[in-house]
Amino acid sequence: MTTKSVLKPASIKLSRAELQEKIDDIFNNATHQHDCLINIYKIVLPNWDTIYRIIGYPTVGCGMWRYICRKFIEFDAKHHPECVSGIWLNNGFSSSAKLDDWEIDMSKCDVKYS
């Protein structure tokens, strides 16, 4: 049995414009909400393919969280009109009013790598 190492992910230093561009590209090129969610996680955890388990959630400022939530609502209305937009609410990032609107905090998120 192998032991998985648990590490704190590196902090992400992208501007609001860079984050919005990446998020917009994700929603413009995806066909399923699951792909959107995974690709958003890949923004903050770029070594996604080596992750075994995530403990906790990345935390973002309220502005970024609302922006992504609106993108999911619009995406689901177009691609999944039969379902309620819930994947971001159930599996997305946490938010905090203590952070700047587009700040990302990884301190409450541990990652086990394979």
Backbone as XML, in Angstrom:
<?xml version="1.0"?>
<chain id="A" units="angstrom">
  <residue number="1" name="MET">
    <atom name="N" x="0.847" y="-1.181" z="0.000"/>
    <atom name="CA" x="0.000" y="0.000" z="0.000"/>
    <atom name="C" x="0.888" y="1.239" z="0.000"/>
  </residue>
  <residue number="2" name="THR">
    <atom name="N" x="0.631" y="2.161" z="-0.901"/>
    <atom name="CA" x="1.426" y="3.374" z="-0.978"/>
    <atom name="C" x="0.772" y="4.489" z="-0.188"/>
  </residue>
  <residue number="3" name="THR">
    <atom name="N" x="1.579" y="5.336" z="0.394"/>
    <atom name="CA" x="1.083" y="6.473" z="1.141"/>
    <atom name="C" x="1.042" y="7.679" z="0.218"/>
  </residue>
  <residue number="4" name="LYS">
    <atom name="N" x="-0.036" y="8.393" z="0.257"/>
    <atom name="CA" x="-0.175" y="9.592" z="-0.552"/>
    <atom name="C" x="0.331" y="10.782" z="0.253"/>
  </residue>
  <residue number="5" name="SER">
    <atom name="N" x="1.090" y="11.649" z="-0.365"/>
    <atom name="CA" x="1.570" y="12.837" z="0.334"/>
    <atom name="C" x="0.487" y="13.916" z="0.308"/>
  </residue>
  <residue number="6" name="VAL">
    <atom name="N" x="0.365" y="14.612" z="1.445"/>
    <atom name="CA" x="-0.610" y="15.693" z="1.554"/>
    <atom name="C" x="0.161" y="17.003" z="1.583"/>
  </residue>
  <residue number="7" name="LEU">
    <atom name="N" x="-0.163" y="17.883" z="0.643"/>
    <atom name="CA" x="0.530" y="19.152" z="0.533"/>
    <atom name="C" x="-0.464" y="20.286" z="0.379"/>
  </residue>
  <residue number="8" name="LYS">
    <atom name="N" x="-0.033" y="21.469" z="0.770"/>
    <atom name="CA" x="-0.800" y="22.673" z="0.489"/>
    <atom name="C" x="-0.505" y="23.067" z="-0.962"/>
  </residue>
  <residue number="9" name="PRO">
    <atom name="N" x="-1.532" y="23.345" z="-1.743"/>
    <atom name="CA" x="-1.283" y="23.794" z="-3.122"/>
    <atom name="C" x="-0.616" y="25.170" z="-3.134"/>
  </residue>
  <residue number="10" name="ALA">
    <atom name="N" x="0.096" y="25.461" z="-4.176"/>
    <atom name="CA" x="0.731" y="26.771" z="-4.340"/>
    <atom name="C" x="-0.338" y="27.836" z="-4.540"/>
  </residue>
  <residue number="11" name="SER">
    <atom name="N" x="-0.039" y="29.052" z="-4.129"/>
    <atom name="CA" x="-0.996" y="30.130" z="-4.338"/>
    <atom name="C" x="-1.000" y="30.524" z="-5.815"/>
  </residue>
  <residue number="12" name="ILE">
    <atom name="N" x="-2.125" y="31.017" z="-6.257"/>
    <atom name="CA" x="-2.312" y="31.391" z="-7.659"/>
    <atom name="C" x="-2.291" y="32.913" z="-7.756"/>
  </residue>
  <residue number="13" name="LYS">
    <atom name="N" x="-1.452" y="33.441" z="-8.608"/>
    <atom name="CA" x="-1.327" y="34.890" z="-8.768"/>
    <atom name="C" x="-1.686" y="35.265" z="-10.197"/>
  </residue>
  <residue number="14" name="LEU">
    <atom name="N" x="-2.963" y="35.377" z="-10.454"/>
    <atom name="CA" x="-3.435" y="35.818" z="-11.763"/>
    <atom name="C" x="-4.277" y="37.065" z="-11.558"/>
  </residue>
  <residue number="15" name="SER">
    <atom name="N" x="-4.255" y="37.955" z="-12.528"/>
    <atom name="CA" x="-5.076" y="39.164" z="-12.443"/>
    <atom name="C" x="-6.542" y="38.822" z="-12.687"/>
  </residue>
  <residue number="16" name="ARG">
    <atom name="N" x="-7.407" y="39.754" z="-12.335"/>
    <atom name="CA" x="-8.837" y="39.573" z="-12.597"/>
    <atom name="C" x="-9.077" y="39.326" z="-14.084"/>
  </residue>
  <residue number="17" name="ALA">
    <atom name="N" x="-8.432" y="40.104" z="-14.937"/>
    <atom name="CA" x="-8.620" y="39.948" z="-16.387"/>
    <atom name="C" x="-8.165" y="38.565" z="-16.856"/>
  </residue>
  <residue number="18" name="GLU">
    <atom name="N" x="-7.035" y="38.089" z="-16.334"/>
    <atom name="CA" x="-6.544" y="36.759" z="-16.710"/>
    <atom name="C" x="-7.507" y="35.668" z="-16.239"/>
  </residue>
  <residue number="19" name="LEU">
    <atom name="N" x="-8.008" y="35.806" z="-15.023"/>
    <atom name="CA" x="-8.959" y="34.814" z="-14.499"/>
    <atom name="C" x="-10.252" y="34.826" z="-15.309"/>
  </residue>
  <residue number="20" name="GLN">
    <atom name="N" x="-10.790" y="36.015" z="-15.588"/>
    <atom name="CA" x="-12.022" y="36.107" z="-16.375"/>
    <atom name="C" x="-11.832" y="35.499" z="-17.758"/>
  </residue>
  <residue number="21" name="GLU">
    <atom name="N" x="-10.705" y="35.757" z="-18.381"/>
    <atom name="CA" x="-10.446" y="35.206" z="-19.709"/>
    <atom name="C" x="-10.411" y="33.677" z="-19.666"/>
  </residue>
  <residue number="22" name="LYS">
    <atom name="N" x="-9.720" y="33.122" z="-18.670"/>
    <atom name="CA" x="-9.658" y="31.665" z="-18.532"/>
    <atom name="C" x="-11.052" y="31.083" z="-18.279"/>
  </residue>
  <residue number="23" name="ILE">
    <atom name="N" x="-11.815" y="31.711" z="-17.401"/>
    <atom name="CA" x="-13.163" y="31.229" z="-17.077"/>
    <atom name="C" x="-14.074" y="31.326" z="-18.302"/>
  </residue>
  <residue number="24" name="ASP">
    <atom name="N" x="-14.023" y="32.445" z="-18.995"/>
    <atom name="CA" x="-14.837" y="32.611" z="-20.208"/>
    <atom name="C" x="-14.488" y="31.555" z="-21.250"/>
  </residue>
  <residue number="25" name="ASP">
    <atom name="N" x="-13.198" y="31.294" z="-21.449"/>
    <atom name="CA" x="-12.769" y="30.273" z="-22.410"/>
    <atom name="C" x="-13.314" y="28.898" z="-22.034"/>
  </residue>
  <residue number="26" name="ILE">
    <atom name="N" x="-13.303" y="28.594" z="-20.754"/>
    <atom name="CA" x="-13.817" y="27.303" z="-20.290"/>
    <atom name="C" x="-15.280" y="27.154" z="-20.681"/>
  </residue>
  <residue number="27" name="PHE">
    <atom name="N" x="-16.088" y="28.152" z="-20.378"/>
    <atom name="CA" x="-17.515" y="28.051" z="-20.668"/>
    <atom name="C" x="-17.815" y="28.127" z="-22.161"/>
  </residue>
  <residue number="28" name="ASN">
    <atom name="N" x="-17.000" y="28.838" z="-22.902"/>
    <atom name="CA" x="-17.218" y="28.937" z="-24.346"/>
    <atom name="C" x="-16.858" y="27.656" z="-25.091"/>
  </residue>
  <residue number="29" name="ASN">
    <atom name="N" x="-16.005" y="26.824" z="-24.519"/>
    <atom name="CA" x="-15.526" y="25.638" z="-25.214"/>
    <atom name="C" x="-16.057" y="24.320" z="-24.660"/>
  </residue>
  <residue number="30" name="ALA">
    <atom name="N" x="-16.810" y="24.343" z="-23.581"/>
    <atom name="CA" x="-17.302" y="23.110" z="-22.961"/>
    <atom name="C" x="-18.691" y="22.747" z="-23.484"/>
  </residue>
  <residue number="31" name="THR">
    <atom name="N" x="-19.019" y="21.471" z="-23.348"/>
    <atom name="CA" x="-20.360" y="21.017" z="-23.707"/>
    <atom name="C" x="-21.100" y="20.438" z="-22.500"/>
  </residue>
  <residue number="32" name="HIS">
    <atom name="N" x="-20.390" y="20.260" z="-21.385"/>
    <atom name="CA" x="-21.026" y="19.711" z="-20.189"/>
    <atom name="C" x="-20.528" y="20.455" z="-18.957"/>
  </residue>
  <residue number="33" name="GLN">
    <atom name="N" x="-21.418" y="20.635" z="-17.995"/>
    <atom name="CA" x="-21.080" y="21.371" z="-16.777"/>
    <atom name="C" x="-19.930" y="20.717" z="-16.008"/>
  </residue>
  <residue number="34" name="HIS">
    <atom name="N" x="-19.817" y="19.403" z="-16.075"/>
    <atom name="CA" x="-18.729" y="18.709" z="-15.391"/>
    <atom name="C" x="-17.371" y="19.156" z="-15.946"/>
  </residue>
  <residue number="35" name="ASP">
    <atom name="N" x="-17.279" y="19.312" z="-17.259"/>
    <atom name="CA" x="-16.040" y="19.784" z="-17.873"/>
    <atom name="C" x="-15.695" y="21.198" z="-17.398"/>
  </residue>
  <residue number="36" name="CYS">
    <atom name="N" x="-16.710" y="22.033" z="-17.267"/>
    <atom name="CA" x="-16.482" y="23.392" z="-16.764"/>
    <atom name="C" x="-15.909" y="23.344" z="-15.355"/>
  </residue>
  <residue number="37" name="LEU">
    <atom name="N" x="-16.514" y="22.556" z="-14.496"/>
    <atom name="CA" x="-16.075" y="22.468" z="-13.111"/>
    <atom name="C" x="-14.624" y="21.986" z="-13.014"/>
  </residue>
  <residue number="38" name="ILE">
    <atom name="N" x="-14.310" y="20.917" z="-13.706"/>
    <atom name="CA" x="-12.947" y="20.364" z="-13.663"/>
    <atom name="C" x="-11.942" y="21.388" z="-14.190"/>
  </residue>
  <residue number="39" name="ASN">
    <atom name="N" x="-12.269" y="22.054" z="-15.273"/>
    <atom name="CA" x="-11.338" y="23.023" z="-15.849"/>
    <atom name="C" x="-11.158" y="24.254" z="-14.972"/>
  </residue>
  <residue number="40" name="ILE">
    <atom name="N" x="-12.172" y="24.619" z="-14.215"/>
    <atom name="CA" x="-12.011" y="25.708" z="-13.250"/>
    <atom name="C" x="-11.074" y="25.266" z="-12.127"/>
  </residue>
  <residue number="41" name="TYR">
    <atom name="N" x="-11.235" y="24.037" z="-11.667"/>
    <atom name="CA" x="-10.300" y="23.508" z="-10.663"/>
    <atom name="C" x="-8.868" y="23.490" z="-11.198"/>
  </residue>
  <residue number="42" name="LYS">
    <atom name="N" x="-8.722" y="23.203" z="-12.479"/>
    <atom name="CA" x="-7.380" y="23.160" z="-13.073"/>
    <atom name="C" x="-6.703" y="24.532" z="-13.072"/>
  </residue>
  <residue number="43" name="ILE">
    <atom name="N" x="-7.477" y="25.601" z="-13.021"/>
    <atom name="CA" x="-6.885" y="26.932" z="-12.926"/>
    <atom name="C" x="-6.112" y="27.065" z="-11.612"/>
  </residue>
  <residue number="44" name="VAL">
    <atom name="N" x="-6.698" y="26.604" z="-10.532"/>
    <atom name="CA" x="-6.059" y="26.760" z="-9.219"/>
    <atom name="C" x="-5.211" y="25.555" z="-8.823"/>
  </residue>
  <residue number="45" name="LEU">
    <atom name="N" x="-5.419" y="24.431" z="-9.494"/>
    <atom name="CA" x="-4.628" y="23.214" z="-9.259"/>
    <atom name="C" x="-4.113" y="22.707" z="-10.605"/>
  </residue>
  <residue number="46" name="PRO">
    <atom name="N" x="-3.115" y="23.399" z="-11.156"/>
    <atom name="CA" x="-2.663" y="23.089" z="-12.524"/>
    <atom name="C" x="-2.096" y="21.680" z="-12.703"/>
  </residue>
  <residue number="47" name="ASN">
    <atom name="N" x="-1.690" y="21.032" z="-11.624"/>
    <atom name="CA" x="-1.178" y="19.661" z="-11.730"/>
    <atom name="C" x="-2.297" y="18.654" z="-11.442"/>
  </residue>
  <residue number="48" name="TRP">
    <atom name="N" x="-3.462" y="18.957" z="-11.943"/>
    <atom name="CA" x="-4.688" y="18.195" z="-11.716"/>
    <atom name="C" x="-4.505" y="16.690" z="-11.945"/>
  </residue>
  <residue number="49" name="ASP">
    <atom name="N" x="-3.800" y="16.327" z="-12.966"/>
    <atom name="CA" x="-3.662" y="14.914" z="-13.337"/>
    <atom name="C" x="-2.859" y="14.092" z="-12.339"/>
  </residue>
  <residue number="50" name="THR">
    <atom name="N" x="-2.180" y="14.735" z="-11.410"/>
    <atom name="CA" x="-1.409" y="14.008" z="-10.399"/>
    <atom name="C" x="-2.113" y="13.978" z="-9.045"/>
  </residue>
  <residue number="51" name="ILE">
    <atom name="N" x="-3.318" y="14.535" z="-8.981"/>
    <atom name="CA" x="-4.044" y="14.617" z="-7.704"/>
    <atom name="C" x="-4.831" y="13.339" z="-7.459"/>
  </residue>
  <residue number="52" name="TYR">
    <atom name="N" x="-4.696" y="12.842" z="-6.248"/>
    <atom name="CA" x="-5.437" y="11.666" z="-5.805"/>
    <atom name="C" x="-6.724" y="12.083" z="-5.093"/>
  </residue>
  <residue number="53" name="ARG">
    <atom name="N" x="-6.630" y="13.110" z="-4.236"/>
    <atom name="CA" x="-7.788" y="13.547" z="-3.459"/>
    <atom name="C" x="-7.609" y="14.995" z="-3.022"/>
  </residue>
  <residue number="54" name="ILE">
    <atom name="N" x="-8.693" y="15.737" z="-3.011"/>
    <atom name="CA" x="-8.699" y="17.109" z="-2.517"/>
    <atom name="C" x="-9.463" y="17.114" z="-1.198"/>
  </residue>
  <residue number="55" name="ILE">
    <atom name="N" x="-8.860" y="17.708" z="-0.189"/>
    <atom name="CA" x="-9.489" y="17.813" z="1.128"/>
    <atom name="C" x="-9.797" y="19.286" z="1.357"/>
  </residue>
  <residue number="56" name="GLY">
    <atom name="N" x="-11.058" y="19.619" z="1.448"/>
    <atom name="CA" x="-11.459" y="21.014" z="1.552"/>
    <atom name="C" x="-11.659" y="21.621" z="0.171"/>
  </residue>
  <residue number="57" name="TYR">
    <atom name="N" x="-11.832" y="22.927" z="0.156"/>
    <atom name="CA" x="-12.089" y="23.632" z="-1.098"/>
    <atom name="C" x="-11.234" y="24.877" z="-1.183"/>
  </residue>
  <residue number="58" name="PRO">
    <atom name="N" x="-10.827" y="25.247" z="-2.392"/>
    <atom name="CA" x="-10.219" y="26.567" z="-2.547"/>
    <atom name="C" x="-11.264" y="27.618" z="-2.146"/>
  </residue>
  <residue number="59" name="THR">
    <atom name="N" x="-10.804" y="28.755" z="-1.646"/>
    <atom name="CA" x="-11.697" y="29.847" z="-1.281"/>
    <atom name="C" x="-11.383" y="31.032" z="-2.180"/>
  </residue>
  <residue number="60" name="VAL">
    <atom name="N" x="-12.429" y="31.652" z="-2.701"/>
    <atom name="CA" x="-12.257" y="32.815" z="-3.572"/>
    <atom name="C" x="-13.094" y="33.968" z="-3.049"/>
  </residue>
  <residue number="61" name="GLY">
    <atom name="N" x="-12.758" y="35.149" z="-3.527"/>
    <atom name="CA" x="-13.538" y="36.322" z="-3.182"/>
    <atom name="C" x="-14.944" y="36.234" z="-3.760"/>
  </residue>
  <residue number="62" name="CYS">
    <atom name="N" x="-15.849" y="36.988" z="-3.169"/>
    <atom name="CA" x="-17.262" y="36.920" z="-3.559"/>
    <atom name="C" x="-17.501" y="37.317" z="-5.013"/>
  </residue>
  <residue number="63" name="GLY">
    <atom name="N" x="-16.722" y="38.256" z="-5.525"/>
    <atom name="CA" x="-16.891" y="38.672" z="-6.919"/>
    <atom name="C" x="-16.600" y="37.541" z="-7.890"/>
  </residue>
  <residue number="64" name="MET">
    <atom name="N" x="-15.514" y="36.832" z="-7.672"/>
    <atom name="CA" x="-15.160" y="35.705" z="-8.538"/>
    <atom name="C" x="-16.178" y="34.585" z="-8.394"/>
  </residue>
  <residue number="65" name="TRP">
    <atom name="N" x="-16.590" y="34.308" z="-7.162"/>
    <atom name="CA" x="-17.553" y="33.234" z="-6.937"/>
    <atom name="C" x="-18.867" y="33.535" z="-7.676"/>
  </residue>
  <residue number="66" name="ARG">
    <atom name="N" x="-19.363" y="34.771" z="-7.557"/>
    <atom name="CA" x="-20.615" y="35.150" z="-8.241"/>
    <atom name="C" x="-20.455" y="35.108" z="-9.761"/>
  </residue>
  <residue number="67" name="TYR">
    <atom name="N" x="-19.297" y="35.540" z="-10.265"/>
    <atom name="CA" x="-19.045" y="35.514" z="-11.707"/>
    <atom name="C" x="-19.148" y="34.086" z="-12.236"/>
  </residue>
  <residue number="68" name="ILE">
    <atom name="N" x="-18.492" y="33.159" z="-11.560"/>
    <atom name="CA" x="-18.532" y="31.754" z="-11.983"/>
    <atom name="C" x="-19.947" y="31.202" z="-11.842"/>
  </residue>
  <residue number="69" name="CYS">
    <atom name="N" x="-20.626" y="31.536" z="-10.773"/>
    <atom name="CA" x="-21.997" y="31.057" z="-10.570"/>
    <atom name="C" x="-22.905" y="31.521" z="-11.713"/>
  </residue>
  <residue number="70" name="ARG">
    <atom name="N" x="-22.798" y="32.789" z="-12.093"/>
    <atom name="CA" x="-23.607" y="33.308" z="-13.214"/>
    <atom name="C" x="-23.270" y="32.589" z="-14.510"/>
  </residue>
  <residue number="71" name="LYS">
    <atom name="N" x="-21.984" y="32.306" z="-14.725"/>
    <atom name="CA" x="-21.579" y="31.588" z="-15.933"/>
    <atom name="C" x="-22.208" y="30.187" z="-15.960"/>
  </residue>
  <residue number="72" name="PHE">
    <atom name="N" x="-22.257" y="29.513" z="-14.807"/>
    <atom name="CA" x="-22.898" y="28.198" z="-14.742"/>
    <atom name="C" x="-24.393" y="28.300" z="-15.016"/>
  </residue>
  <residue number="73" name="ILE">
    <atom name="N" x="-25.057" y="29.302" z="-14.486"/>
    <atom name="CA" x="-26.492" y="29.469" z="-14.721"/>
    <atom name="C" x="-26.760" y="29.658" z="-16.214"/>
  </residue>
  <residue number="74" name="GLU">
    <atom name="N" x="-25.990" y="30.528" z="-16.857"/>
    <atom name="CA" x="-26.142" y="30.754" z="-18.298"/>
    <atom name="C" x="-25.822" y="29.496" z="-19.099"/>
  </residue>
  <residue number="75" name="PHE">
    <atom name="N" x="-24.744" y="28.821" z="-18.738"/>
    <atom name="CA" x="-24.326" y="27.602" z="-19.427"/>
    <atom name="C" x="-25.396" y="26.522" z="-19.309"/>
  </residue>
  <residue number="76" name="ASP">
    <atom name="N" x="-25.894" y="26.320" z="-18.093"/>
    <atom name="CA" x="-26.893" y="25.274" z="-17.881"/>
    <atom name="C" x="-28.207" y="25.597" z="-18.586"/>
  </residue>
  <residue number="77" name="ALA">
    <atom name="N" x="-28.579" y="26.856" z="-18.657"/>
    <atom name="CA" x="-29.804" y="27.228" z="-19.377"/>
    <atom name="C" x="-29.696" y="26.830" z="-20.847"/>
  </residue>
  <residue number="78" name="LYS">
    <atom name="N" x="-28.496" y="26.925" z="-21.399"/>
    <atom name="CA" x="-28.274" y="26.578" z="-22.807"/>
    <atom name="C" x="-28.065" y="25.079" z="-23.011"/>
  </residue>
  <residue number="79" name="HIS">
    <atom name="N" x="-27.216" y="24.458" z="-22.179"/>
    <atom name="CA" x="-26.804" y="23.074" z="-22.402"/>
    <atom name="C" x="-27.572" y="22.035" z="-21.585"/>
  </residue>
  <residue number="80" name="HIS">
    <atom name="N" x="-28.127" y="22.449" z="-20.475"/>
    <atom name="CA" x="-28.836" y="21.518" z="-19.575"/>
    <atom name="C" x="-30.127" y="22.166" z="-19.059"/>
  </residue>
  <residue number="81" name="PRO">
    <atom name="N" x="-31.029" y="22.545" z="-19.958"/>
    <atom name="CA" x="-32.221" y="23.281" z="-19.510"/>
    <atom name="C" x="-33.143" y="22.464" z="-18.604"/>
  </residue>
  <residue number="82" name="GLU">
    <atom name="N" x="-32.967" y="21.157" z="-18.595"/>
    <atom name="CA" x="-33.832" y="20.296" z="-17.785"/>
    <atom name="C" x="-33.376" y="20.185" z="-16.329"/>
  </residue>
  <residue number="83" name="CYS">
    <atom name="N" x="-32.217" y="20.758" z="-16.001"/>
    <atom name="CA" x="-31.718" y="20.597" z="-14.628"/>
    <atom name="C" x="-31.519" y="21.942" z="-13.946"/>
  </residue>
  <residue number="84" name="VAL">
    <atom name="N" x="-31.472" y="21.882" z="-12.639"/>
    <atom name="CA" x="-31.205" y="23.058" z="-11.824"/>
    <atom name="C" x="-29.690" y="23.227" z="-11.757"/>
  </residue>
  <residue number="85" name="SER">
    <atom name="N" x="-29.219" y="24.438" z="-11.887"/>
    <atom name="CA" x="-27.774" y="24.691" z="-11.798"/>
    <atom name="C" x="-27.317" y="24.450" z="-10.375"/>
  </residue>
  <residue number="86" name="GLY">
    <atom name="N" x="-26.672" y="23.329" z="-10.144"/>
    <atom name="CA" x="-26.253" y="23.014" z="-8.795"/>
    <atom name="C" x="-24.831" y="22.532" z="-8.674"/>
  </residue>
  <residue number="87" name="ILE">
    <atom name="N" x="-24.169" y="22.219" z="-9.784"/>
    <atom name="CA" x="-22.828" y="21.640" z="-9.683"/>
    <atom name="C" x="-21.857" y="22.612" z="-9.012"/>
  </residue>
  <residue number="88" name="TRP">
    <atom name="N" x="-21.963" y="23.911" z="-9.293"/>
    <atom name="CA" x="-21.074" y="24.884" z="-8.664"/>
    <atom name="C" x="-21.404" y="25.038" z="-7.189"/>
  </residue>
  <residue number="89" name="LEU">
    <atom name="N" x="-22.693" y="25.057" z="-6.858"/>
    <atom name="CA" x="-23.092" y="25.186" z="-5.452"/>
    <atom name="C" x="-22.649" y="23.982" z="-4.635"/>
  </residue>
  <residue number="90" name="ASN">
    <atom name="N" x="-22.715" y="22.801" z="-5.213"/>
    <atom name="CA" x="-22.393" y="21.570" z="-4.486"/>
    <atom name="C" x="-20.914" y="21.212" z="-4.501"/>
  </residue>
  <residue number="91" name="ASN">
    <atom name="N" x="-20.201" y="21.573" z="-5.561"/>
    <atom name="CA" x="-18.818" y="21.119" z="-5.726"/>
    <atom name="C" x="-17.820" y="22.222" z="-6.036"/>
  </residue>
  <residue number="92" name="GLY">
    <atom name="N" x="-18.293" y="23.441" z="-6.112"/>
    <atom name="CA" x="-17.405" y="24.549" z="-6.448"/>
    <atom name="C" x="-16.610" y="25.046" z="-5.257"/>
  </residue>
  <residue number="93" name="PHE">
    <atom name="N" x="-15.970" y="26.170" z="-5.441"/>
    <atom name="CA" x="-15.135" y="26.754" z="-4.405"/>
    <atom name="C" x="-15.979" y="27.366" z="-3.298"/>
  </residue>
  <residue number="94" name="SER">
    <atom name="N" x="-15.355" y="27.549" z="-2.153"/>
    <atom name="CA" x="-15.959" y="28.333" z="-1.079"/>
    <atom name="C" x="-15.731" y="29.802" z="-1.414"/>
  </residue>
  <residue number="95" name="SER">
    <atom name="N" x="-16.470" y="30.674" z="-0.742"/>
    <atom name="CA" x="-16.241" y="32.105" z="-0.936"/>
    <atom name="C" x="-16.095" y="32.770" z="0.427"/>
  </residue>
  <residue number="96" name="SER">
    <atom name="N" x="-15.449" y="33.913" z="0.409"/>
    <atom name="CA" x="-15.252" y="34.665" z="1.645"/>
    <atom name="C" x="-15.261" y="36.154" z="1.354"/>
  </residue>
  <residue number="97" name="ALA">
    <atom name="N" x="-16.039" y="36.885" z="2.135"/>
    <atom name="CA" x="-16.064" y="38.340" z="2.017"/>
    <atom name="C" x="-14.789" y="38.958" z="2.587"/>
  </residue>
  <residue number="98" name="LYS">
    <atom name="N" x="-13.972" y="38.172" z="3.255"/>
    <atom name="CA" x="-12.700" y="38.664" z="3.801"/>
    <atom name="C" x="-11.633" y="38.775" z="2.716"/>
  </residue>
  <residue number="99" name="LEU">
    <atom name="N" x="-11.882" y="38.160" z="1.572"/>
    <atom name="CA" x="-10.942" y="38.214" z="0.449"/>
    <atom name="C" x="-11.354" y="39.321" z="-0.515"/>
  </residue>
  <residue number="100" name="ASP">
    <atom name="N" x="-10.386" y="39.849" z="-1.250"/>
    <atom name="CA" x="-10.720" y="40.756" z="-2.349"/>
    <atom name="C" x="-11.556" y="39.977" z="-3.355"/>
  </residue>
  <residue number="101" name="ASP">
    <atom name="N" x="-12.356" y="40.670" z="-4.150"/>
    <atom name="CA" x="-13.303" y="40.014" z="-5.056"/>
    <atom name="C" x="-12.693" y="38.919" z="-5.923"/>
  </residue>
  <residue number="102" name="TRP">
    <atom name="N" x="-11.454" y="39.076" z="-6.374"/>
    <atom name="CA" x="-10.845" y="38.099" z="-7.282"/>
    <atom name="C" x="-9.617" y="37.429" z="-6.670"/>
  </residue>
  <residue number="103" name="GLU">
    <atom name="N" x="-9.553" y="37.436" z="-5.351"/>
    <atom name="CA" x="-8.451" y="36.785" z="-4.648"/>
    <atom name="C" x="-8.754" y="35.296" z="-4.476"/>
  </residue>
  <residue number="104" name="ILE">
    <atom name="N" x="-7.713" y="34.478" z="-4.504"/>
    <atom name="CA" x="-7.834" y="33.031" z="-4.324"/>
    <atom name="C" x="-7.003" y="32.637" z="-3.111"/>
  </residue>
  <residue number="105" name="ASP">
    <atom name="N" x="-7.621" y="31.918" z="-2.190"/>
    <atom name="CA" x="-6.940" y="31.454" z="-0.986"/>
    <atom name="C" x="-6.969" y="29.927" z="-0.966"/>
  </residue>
  <residue number="106" name="MET">
    <atom name="N" x="-5.807" y="29.321" z="-0.924"/>
    <atom name="CA" x="-5.707" y="27.865" z="-0.921"/>
    <atom name="C" x="-5.417" y="27.300" z="0.471"/>
  </residue>
  <residue number="107" name="SER">
    <atom name="N" x="-5.432" y="28.128" z="1.500"/>
    <atom name="CA" x="-4.991" y="27.702" z="2.833"/>
    <atom name="C" x="-5.913" y="26.663" z="3.475"/>
  </residue>
  <residue number="108" name="LYS">
    <atom name="N" x="-7.164" y="26.597" z="3.068"/>
    <atom name="CA" x="-8.100" y="25.621" z="3.635"/>
    <atom name="C" x="-8.290" y="24.404" z="2.733"/>
  </residue>
  <residue number="109" name="CYS">
    <atom name="N" x="-7.348" y="24.215" z="1.842"/>
    <atom name="CA" x="-7.429" y="23.139" z="0.870"/>
    <atom name="C" x="-6.134" y="22.335" z="0.912"/>
  </residue>
  <residue number="110" name="ASP">
    <atom name="N" x="-6.243" y="21.065" z="1.231"/>
    <atom name="CA" x="-5.097" y="20.152" z="1.185"/>
    <atom name="C" x="-5.285" y="19.229" z="-0.007"/>
  </residue>
  <residue number="111" name="VAL">
    <atom name="N" x="-4.172" y="18.816" z="-0.580"/>
    <atom name="CA" x="-4.224" y="17.961" z="-1.761"/>
    <atom name="C" x="-3.353" y="16.742" z="-1.533"/>
  </residue>
  <residue number="112" name="LYS">
    <atom name="N" x="-3.915" y="15.580" z="-1.802"/>
    <atom name="CA" x="-3.134" y="14.334" z="-1.790"/>
    <atom name="C" x="-2.756" y="14.034" z="-3.237"/>
  </residue>
  <residue number="113" name="TYR">
    <atom name="N" x="-1.460" y="13.870" z="-3.435"/>
    <atom name="CA" x="-0.961" y="13.558" z="-4.771"/>
    <atom name="C" x="-0.636" y="12.091" z="-4.876"/>
  </residue>
  <residue number="114" name="SER">
    <atom name="N" x="-0.824" y="11.522" z="-6.066"/>
    <atom name="CA" x="-0.523" y="10.115" z="-6.265"/>
    <atom name="C" x="0.938" y="9.880" z="-6.497"/>
  </residue>
</chain>
